[in-house]
């Protein structure tokens, strides 16, 4: 079986088992649109897919997907390159060896004594043992903290561990209480060794992370970013708190959170986002898909400034960005794109839909105005 079919089969199996992410589902739909109906190459192995899968995919594509595409196009200049990753598998492609590849699962664990462990290079299994916790790396790219049962009843540990993702990296962490945290590129999460003790669960974040917090009514969970704090009991939310961003954004998907900065505080309901600028907090209704798209494998921009877009691109592809014309920072784009394509593809399509052009030299992207036609 060719390599491309193996990849498609892996997506089909996940789709069939309902374990595929939204990004993987869209890759599969895109492949079906581009190849299966045109060339009749839909896999016939009934153990993998069968006729019912063909019908299910076809129905999804011809009805809601087609309607959504019309809406996106009517809304003007939405970039749809989600199927690019699969397309590279299914046709001969000449790749520039100097092209910039996307990020991947990368992180460093910094222990309380300063020891640095590369989670990218470390073997699966036990990473470290500290006081009452065991730290392990799973085969699917997770760092898991568990309470060591044979150490219960000992004095609480003191100090902090830190998980850091570099530019071009992301990682998932599972805490002793079962809470799950996804760290975006160029972020860090600081958590105490005695996380399983006391009345409060408290972590410190720099950068961006998505949280799924386990519900414990007597133990609130607090995320601190500088003077900004988010307190919850059990909920799903995203915090974006990069030092090079002009604001801190907290987006709530499920449950309820309280956002505090200085003497100001607000309580968010699902579908709302708080925005902190200095000590002023504002709240707005949002499409939460945009806030958590990175966790699902997307870039999703809705009429965003090019400067803001390129900050996200720079962190994920680990590049520098230079605007040769500052006015271009205010250009706006709408985009729904996979995060797992080479940067040349993303830049080429942005050029086609805007008045900018990109030049890549090494690890630097230069942005300038298009010359007059």
HELIX and SHEET records of a PDB file:
HELIX    1   1 UNK A    3  UNK A   17  1                                  15    
HELIX    2   2 UNK A   22  UNK A   31  1                                  10    
HELIX    3   3 UNK A   32  UNK A   36  3                                   5    
HELIX    4   4 UNK A   37  UNK A   39  1                                   3    
HELIX    5   5 UNK A   50  UNK A   60  1                                  11    
HELIX    6   6 UNK A   61  UNK A   65  3                                   5    
HELIX    7   7 UNK A   66  UNK A   74  1                                   9    
HELIX    8   8 UNK A   84  UNK A   90  1                                   7    
HELIX    9   9 UNK A  149  UNK A  151  5                                   3    
HELIX   10  10 UNK A  288  UNK A  292  1                                   5    
HELIX   11  11 UNK A  293  UNK A  296  5                                   4    
HELIX   12  12 UNK A  306  UNK A  317  1                                  12    
HELIX   13  13 UNK A  326  UNK A  330  5                                   5    
HELIX   14  14 UNK A  343  UNK A  353  1                                  11    
SHEET    1   A 3 UNK A  78  UNK A  80  0                                        
SHEET    2   A 3 UNK A 332  UNK A 338  1                                        
SHEET    3   A 3 UNK A 298  UNK A 305 -1                                        
SHEET    1   B 5 UNK A 104  UNK A 105  0                                        
SHEET    2   B 5 UNK A 169  UNK A 174  1                                        
SHEET    3   B 5 UNK A 142  UNK A 147  1                                        
SHEET    4   B 5 UNK A 133  UNK A 137 -1                                        
SHEET    5   B 5 UNK A 125  UNK A 130 -1                                        
SHEET    1   C 8 UNK A 104  UNK A 105  0                                        
SHEET    2   C 8 UNK A 169  UNK A 174  1                                        
SHEET    3   C 8 UNK A 180  UNK A 183 -1                                        
SHEET    4   C 8 UNK A 201  UNK A 212 -1                                        
SHEET    5   C 8 UNK A 187  UNK A 192 -1                                        
SHEET    6   C 8 UNK A 160  UNK A 165 -1                                        
SHEET    7   C 8 UNK A 108  UNK A 110 -1                                        
SHEET    8   C 8 UNK A 116  UNK A 118 -1                                        
SHEET    1   D 8 UNK A 104  UNK A 105  0                                        
SHEET    2   D 8 UNK A 169  UNK A 174  1                                        
SHEET    3   D 8 UNK A 180  UNK A 183 -1                                        
SHEET    4   D 8 UNK A 201  UNK A 212 -1                                        
SHEET    5   D 8 UNK A 221  UNK A 225  1                                        
SHEET    6   D 8 UNK A 228  UNK A 232 -1                                        
SHEET    7   D 8 UNK A 257  UNK A 261 -1                                        
SHEET    8   D 8 UNK A 264  UNK A 268 -1                                        
SHEET    1   E 8 UNK A 104  UNK A 105  0                                        
SHEET    2   E 8 UNK A 169  UNK A 174  1                                        
SHEET    3   E 8 UNK A 180  UNK A 183 -1                                        
SHEET    4   E 8 UNK A 201  UNK A 212 -1                                        
SHEET    5   E 8 UNK A 236  UNK A 241 -1                                        
SHEET    6   E 8 UNK A 248  UNK A 254 -1                                        
SHEET    7   E 8 UNK A 272  UNK A 277 -1                                        
SHEET    8   E 8 UNK A 280  UNK A 285 -1                                        
SHEET    1   F 3 UNK A 320  UNK A 323  0                                        
SHEET    2   F 3 UNK A 364  UNK A 369  1                                        
SHEET    3   F 3 UNK A 356  UNK A 361 -1                                        
END                                                                             
